[in-house]
Amino acid sequence: SPPGSAGLFSFYEGSNRTAVRLLHEEMLDFVAYVDSMTAARLNLVRSVHRRIQKTVVALWPSAHVHRYGSFSTGLAVLQSDLDLVVTSAPAYPALEKSPLAILGGVLRQQRWCRHVQNIDTAHMPVIKLECVDEEARSRPLQVDITFDFASSPSYDGGDTSKRHRFMAHKHRGLTATQLVRDAVLSLPSLKPLALLLKQYLYEQGLSDTYTGGLSSYCLVIMIISFLRAHVPSLPPSRAQTSNLGAMLLEFLTFFGQQFEYHKMGITLRNGGGYFYLGVPCPTLVIEDPFDPRNNIGKSVFAMYRIKGAFNHALQTLLQPRTTPYTSTRLSRIISGKSQASSSGSAATATRAATMAATAVAVPYHHQRVI
């Protein structure tokens, strides 16, 4: 077990059963609300997916556009982007115009696309845009489009040295999505915790990877590891009805007070857990489930702001009384609105992506598994 975590779940379950049970019920209500709002946006999600698929196929008949990420795992919140990946697009020589530039140029001409940005300085270059349904006049949908060039047909005798530099990066969006889907099915508490914590971090301005925040995928891996390491003793009969309030408080206690971010790493290996680093790391360390050599948390340099936010949420939820302005415990930490300024401008996103791409990666080493 992680240091200092023994008995926390039982403690929160028994310390104030009424309050913790009410928090459990509020979390279920929140999940139902988010699910209803997400369902209302699915028509726009499907419409945008079809339109982009049609645009891509018109450029490259052999290509396909796949949906991955939150809208495919059932973990989308109100502000979630639609993540799309283009597979089997031609692998262009380095001196020719890149597929990102070609597709971005075509999308800029579409009336249903706005604010199209090509960010090719990121580790995984992306086209960011906003899509609208002119007839329904619904809220615009933010879309991220990436390319999986590992699936691209070779050219020039397969001489990969002539490809664009970013074609060497392996895209794991689809495999990661399947991992999360499987975890959602096997861990009933994952979805409520993920939806709530995603919304909270968004409102705190700590969910943007361009500014050192915690990505949705990194957060989900943290929760999966936490649930496997902290709640293994619950019998199967209790897994479906476990107190979500107690689990939330334990998560906030561990990652808001006890976890040593610069000394410890997070892994899903051997059932999930934590390990000490051989060398302190200035960013969060989360072992890539598909490549233990890769740290998927290497862009999370605001980890101590994240730790502080988790601790603040814990202390706020543990306050004994609500106020006329916060009639429920969850409303103390979630307002439904963003409290951080947007970082969506092309200049800001490009500068941040450049900083992340040129940052020196600090190697991490397993020292002792906890």
C-alpha positions as CSV (number, residue, x, y, z in Angstrom):
1,S,0.0,0.0,0.0
2,P,1.1,3.6,-0.5
3,P,2.6,5.3,2.5
4,G,0.1,6.7,5.0
5,S,-2.9,5.4,3.1
6,A,-3.8,2.5,5.3
7,G,-7.4,2.7,6.7
8,L,-8.2,6.0,5.0
9,F,-11.1,4.6,3.1
10,S,-12.6,3.0,6.2
11,F,-11.9,6.2,8.2
12,Y,-13.9,8.4,5.8
13,E,-16.7,5.8,5.5
14,G,-17.1,5.8,9.3
15,S,-16.1,9.3,10.4
16,N,-19.3,11.0,9.3
17,R,-21.5,8.6,7.5
18,T,-24.3,10.9,6.8
19,A,-22.1,13.7,5.3
20,V,-20.1,11.2,3.2
21,R,-23.2,9.4,2.0
22,L,-24.7,12.7,0.9
23,L,-21.5,13.5,-1.0
24,H,-21.9,10.0,-2.6
25,E,-25.4,10.9,-3.7
26,E,-24.3,14.3,-5.0
27,M,-21.6,12.7,-7.1
28,L,-24.2,10.3,-8.7
29,D,-26.4,13.3,-9.5
30,F,-23.4,15.1,-11.0
31,V,-22.7,12.1,-13.2
32,A,-26.3,11.9,-14.4
33,Y,-26.2,15.6,-15.2
34,V,-23.0,15.4,-17.2
35,D,-24.2,12.4,-19.1
36,S,-27.4,14.2,-20.1
37,M,-25.5,17.2,-21.3
38,T,-23.0,15.0,-23.2
39,A,-25.9,13.1,-24.8
40,A,-27.3,16.4,-26.1
41,R,-24.1,17.1,-27.9
42,L,-23.6,13.7,-29.5
43,N,-25.5,14.7,-32.7
44,L,-23.0,17.5,-33.2
45,V,-20.1,15.2,-32.4
46,R,-21.3,12.7,-35.0
47,S,-22.0,15.4,-37.6
48,V,-18.5,16.9,-37.2
49,H,-16.9,13.5,-37.4
50,R,-18.7,12.7,-40.6
51,R,-17.8,16.1,-42.2
52,I,-14.2,15.8,-41.3
53,Q,-14.1,12.2,-42.6
54,K,-15.6,13.4,-45.9
55,T,-13.1,16.2,-46.2
56,V,-10.1,13.8,-45.4
57,V,-11.3,11.2,-47.9
58,A,-11.7,13.8,-50.6
59,L,-8.0,14.6,-50.1
60,W,-6.7,11.0,-49.5
61,P,-9.2,8.3,-50.6
62,S,-7.4,5.6,-48.5
63,A,-7.5,7.5,-45.3
64,H,-9.8,7.1,-42.3
65,V,-10.8,9.3,-39.4
66,H,-11.2,7.7,-36.0
67,R,-12.7,9.1,-32.8
68,Y,-10.8,8.6,-29.6
69,G,-10.5,10.2,-26.2
70,S,-13.3,11.3,-23.8
71,F,-16.2,11.1,-26.3
72,S,-15.2,7.5,-27.0
73,T,-14.7,6.4,-23.4
74,G,-17.8,8.0,-21.8
75,L,-15.7,10.3,-19.8
76,A,-16.5,13.6,-21.6
77,V,-17.4,16.7,-19.5
78,L,-19.1,19.9,-20.7
79,Q,-15.8,21.4,-22.0
80,S,-14.3,18.2,-23.5
81,D,-12.7,18.4,-27.0
82,L,-13.5,16.0,-29.7
83,D,-10.3,14.0,-30.5
84,L,-9.9,12.7,-34.0
85,V,-6.9,10.8,-35.6
86,V,-6.3,10.4,-39.3
87,T,-4.9,7.1,-40.3
88,S,-3.5,5.8,-43.6
89,A,-2.8,9.3,-45.0
90,P,0.1,9.5,-47.4
91,A,3.6,10.0,-45.8
92,Y,4.9,13.1,-47.5
93,P,8.6,13.8,-48.1
94,A,10.0,16.4,-45.8
95,L,10.4,19.0,-48.5
96,E,6.7,18.8,-49.5
97,K,3.7,20.4,-47.8
98,S,2.7,18.4,-44.8
99,P,-0.7,16.7,-44.5
100,L,-1.5,19.0,-41.5
101,A,-0.9,22.0,-43.6
102,I,-3.0,20.6,-46.5
103,L,-6.0,19.6,-44.3
104,G,-5.8,22.8,-42.2
105,G,-5.9,24.9,-45.4
106,V,-9.0,23.0,-46.6
107,L,-10.8,23.3,-43.3
108,R,-10.2,27.0,-43.2
109,Q,-12.5,27.3,-46.3
110,Q,-15.4,25.5,-44.6
111,R,-18.2,27.6,-43.1
112,W,-18.7,25.2,-40.2
113,C,-15.0,25.6,-39.1
114,R,-13.6,28.5,-37.2
115,H,-10.3,29.4,-35.6
116,V,-8.3,26.7,-37.4
117,Q,-4.8,26.5,-36.0
118,N,-2.0,24.3,-37.2
119,I,0.4,23.6,-34.2
120,D,3.3,21.6,-35.6
121,T,5.8,22.5,-32.8
122,A,4.1,20.2,-30.3
123,H,5.4,16.7,-29.6
124,M,2.3,15.4,-31.5
125,P,1.4,18.1,-34.0
126,V,-2.3,18.9,-34.1
127,I,-4.9,20.9,-35.9
128,K,-7.1,22.7,-33.4
129,L,-10.4,24.2,-34.6
130,E,-13.9,25.1,-33.5
131,C,-16.9,23.5,-35.3
132,V,-20.4,24.8,-35.3
133,D,-23.8,23.6,-36.4
134,E,-25.3,26.6,-38.2
135,E,-28.8,25.2,-38.1
136,A,-29.0,24.0,-34.5
137,R,-27.1,27.0,-33.2
138,S,-25.7,24.9,-30.5
139,R,-22.5,25.6,-28.5
140,P,-19.4,25.3,-30.7
141,L,-17.4,22.1,-30.4
142,Q,-13.6,22.2,-29.9
143,V,-11.8,19.6,-32.1
144,D,-8.3,18.3,-32.1
145,I,-7.1,16.5,-35.2
146,T,-3.8,14.5,-35.2
147,F,-2.2,12.0,-37.7
148,D,-1.0,8.5,-37.1
149,F,1.7,8.2,-39.7
150,A,2.7,4.8,-38.5
151,S,-0.3,3.6,-40.5
152,S,0.7,5.6,-43.6
153,P,1.7,3.8,-46.8
154,S,5.4,4.1,-47.4
155,Y,6.9,6.1,-50.3
156,D,10.2,6.4,-52.0
157,G,11.1,2.8,-51.3
158,G,10.2,3.2,-47.6
159,D,13.1,5.7,-46.9
160,T,11.7,7.1,-43.6
161,S,14.7,9.5,-43.3
162,K,13.0,11.8,-45.8
163,R,9.7,12.0,-43.8
164,H,8.7,15.0,-41.7
165,R,10.3,14.8,-38.2
166,F,6.9,14.3,-36.5
167,M,6.1,11.2,-38.5
168,A,8.4,9.2,-36.2
169,H,6.1,9.7,-33.2
170,K,3.9,6.8,-32.5
171,H,0.2,7.7,-32.0
172,R,-1.4,5.7,-29.2
173,G,-4.7,7.4,-29.0
174,L,-6.8,4.4,-30.1
175,T,-5.0,1.9,-27.9
176,A,-5.2,4.2,-24.9
177,T,-8.9,4.7,-25.5
178,Q,-9.4,0.9,-25.4
179,L,-7.4,0.7,-22.1
180,V,-9.7,3.4,-20.6
181,R,-12.9,1.7,-21.9
182,D,-11.8,-1.6,-20.3
183,A,-11.0,0.2,-17.0
184,V,-14.4,2.0,-16.9
185,L,-16.1,-1.4,-17.2
186,S,-14.0,-3.1,-14.5
187,L,-13.8,-0.2,-12.1
188,P,-17.3,1.3,-11.5
189,S,-15.9,4.1,-9.4
190,L,-13.6,5.4,-12.2
191,K,-16.2,7.3,-14.1
192,P,-17.7,9.3,-11.2
193,L,-14.2,10.2,-9.9
194,A,-12.9,11.1,-13.4
195,L,-15.8,13.3,-14.4
196,L,-15.8,15.2,-11.1
197,L,-12.0,15.7,-10.9
198,K,-11.8,16.7,-14.6
199,Q,-14.5,19.4,-14.1
200,Y,-12.7,20.6,-10.9
201,L,-9.3,20.9,-12.6
202,Y,-10.8,22.6,-15.6
203,E,-12.4,25.2,-13.4
204,Q,-9.1,25.7,-11.5
205,G,-7.2,26.3,-14.8
206,L,-5.2,23.1,-14.3
207,S,-6.3,20.9,-17.2
208,D,-4.3,22.5,-20.0
209,T,-1.1,20.6,-20.9
210,Y,0.2,23.7,-22.7
211,T,0.5,25.5,-19.3
212,G,1.7,22.5,-17.3
213,G,-1.7,21.2,-16.3
214,L,-2.9,17.6,-16.0
215,S,-4.3,16.1,-19.2
216,S,-7.5,14.0,-19.1
217,Y,-5.6,10.8,-19.9
218,C,-3.0,11.4,-17.2
219,L,-5.7,12.1,-14.6
220,V,-7.5,8.8,-15.6
221,I,-4.3,6.8,-15.3
222,M,-3.8,8.4,-11.8
223,I,-7.3,7.3,-10.8
224,I,-7.0,3.8,-12.2
225,S,-3.7,3.3,-10.3
226,F,-5.3,4.8,-7.1
227,L,-8.3,2.6,-7.2
228,R,-6.3,-0.6,-7.8
229,A,-3.8,0.2,-5.1
230,H,-6.2,1.6,-2.5
231,V,-9.4,-0.3,-2.8
232,P,-8.3,-3.9,-3.5
233,S,-9.7,-5.3,-0.3
234,L,-13.4,-4.5,-1.1
235,P,-15.3,-7.7,-1.9
236,P,-17.0,-7.8,-5.4
237,S,-20.4,-7.4,-3.8
238,R,-19.4,-3.9,-2.6
239,A,-17.6,-2.8,-5.7
240,Q,-20.7,-1.4,-7.3
241,T,-22.1,0.3,-4.2
242,S,-18.9,1.6,-2.6
243,N,-19.1,5.0,-1.1
244,L,-17.9,7.4,-3.8
245,G,-17.7,10.2,-1.3
246,A,-15.2,8.3,0.8
247,M,-13.2,7.4,-2.3
248,L,-13.1,11.0,-3.4
249,L,-11.9,12.2,0.0
250,E,-9.2,9.5,0.1
251,F,-8.0,10.4,-3.4
252,L,-7.8,14.1,-2.4
253,T,-6.0,13.2,0.8
254,F,-3.4,11.1,-0.9
255,F,-2.7,13.3,-3.9
256,G,-3.2,16.5,-2.0
257,Q,-1.1,15.8,1.0
258,Q,0.8,12.5,0.9
259,F,2.1,11.8,-2.6
260,E,5.7,13.1,-3.1
261,Y,5.4,14.4,-6.6
262,H,9.1,15.0,-7.3
263,K,10.2,11.7,-5.7
264,M,7.5,9.2,-6.8
265,G,6.0,7.9,-10.0
266,I,2.7,6.3,-10.9
267,T,2.3,3.0,-12.8
268,L,-0.3,0.5,-13.8
269,R,2.1,-2.4,-13.8
270,N,1.7,-5.2,-11.3
271,G,-1.9,-4.2,-10.6
272,G,-1.2,-0.5,-10.2
273,G,0.7,1.5,-7.7
274,Y,3.6,3.9,-7.1
275,F,7.4,3.7,-7.2
276,Y,10.3,5.9,-5.9
277,L,12.4,7.6,-8.5
278,G,16.1,7.1,-8.6
279,V,16.5,10.9,-9.5
280,P,14.0,13.6,-8.5
281,C,12.0,14.8,-11.4
282,P,10.7,18.4,-12.0
283,T,7.6,17.1,-13.6
284,L,5.0,14.5,-12.8
285,V,6.1,11.0,-13.6
286,I,3.4,8.6,-15.0
287,E,4.6,5.5,-16.7
288,D,3.2,5.0,-20.1
289,P,1.1,1.7,-19.9
290,F,2.4,0.8,-23.4
291,D,6.0,1.9,-23.1
292,P,7.6,1.9,-19.6
293,R,10.4,4.1,-20.9
294,N,8.0,6.9,-21.7
295,N,6.8,9.4,-19.1
296,I,3.3,10.6,-20.2
297,G,3.4,13.2,-17.4
298,K,6.5,15.0,-18.7
299,S,4.6,18.1,-19.6
300,V,2.9,18.4,-16.1
301,F,5.3,20.9,-14.6
302,A,2.5,22.6,-12.5
303,M,2.3,19.5,-10.3
304,Y,2.5,21.4,-7.0
305,R,-0.3,23.7,-8.1
306,I,-2.3,20.6,-8.8
307,K,-1.4,19.1,-5.4
308,G,-2.5,22.4,-3.8
309,A,-5.8,22.3,-5.6
310,F,-6.5,18.8,-4.5
311,N,-5.7,19.7,-0.9
312,H,-7.9,22.8,-1.2
313,A,-10.8,20.7,-2.4
314,L,-10.3,18.3,0.5
315,Q,-10.4,21.0,3.1
316,T,-13.4,22.7,1.5
317,L,-15.4,19.4,1.4
318,L,-14.5,18.7,5.0
319,Q,-16.0,21.9,6.2
320,P,-18.9,21.1,8.5
321,R,-21.6,23.5,7.1
322,T,-22.8,24.7,3.8
323,T,-23.8,28.3,3.2
324,P,-26.8,29.9,1.3
325,Y,-24.4,30.2,-1.6
326,T,-23.2,26.6,-1.5
327,S,-26.2,24.5,-0.7
328,T,-24.4,21.2,-1.5
329,R,-20.9,20.1,-0.8
330,L,-20.0,19.6,-4.4
331,S,-21.1,23.2,-5.2
332,R,-18.3,24.4,-2.9
333,I,-15.7,23.2,-5.4
334,I,-17.5,23.1,-8.7
335,S,-19.4,26.0,-10.2
336,G,-19.9,24.8,-13.7
337,K,-17.9,27.7,-15.1
338,S,-14.2,28.2,-16.0
339,Q,-12.3,30.3,-13.5
340,A,-9.2,30.4,-15.6
341,S,-8.5,32.6,-18.7
342,S,-8.6,30.7,-22.0
343,S,-5.3,29.7,-23.5
344,G,-6.8,29.0,-26.9
345,S,-5.2,31.7,-29.0
346,A,-2.9,30.5,-31.7
347,A,0.0,32.5,-30.4
348,T,-0.3,31.3,-26.8
349,A,-0.8,27.7,-27.8
350,T,2.1,27.8,-30.2
351,R,4.5,29.3,-27.7
352,A,3.5,26.8,-25.0
353,A,3.8,23.9,-27.4
354,T,7.3,25.1,-28.5
355,M,8.4,25.3,-24.8
356,A,7.1,21.8,-24.1
357,A,8.7,20.4,-27.3
358,T,12.1,21.9,-26.5
359,A,12.1,21.1,-22.8
360,V,14.9,18.8,-21.6
361,A,13.4,15.5,-20.5
362,V,14.7,14.3,-17.1
363,P,15.2,10.5,-17.1
364,Y,13.5,8.6,-14.3
365,H,14.5,5.3,-12.8
366,H,12.6,2.8,-10.7
367,Q,14.2,2.5,-7.3
368,R,11.7,0.7,-5.2
369,V,8.1,-0.2,-5.9
370,I,5.6,0.6,-3.1
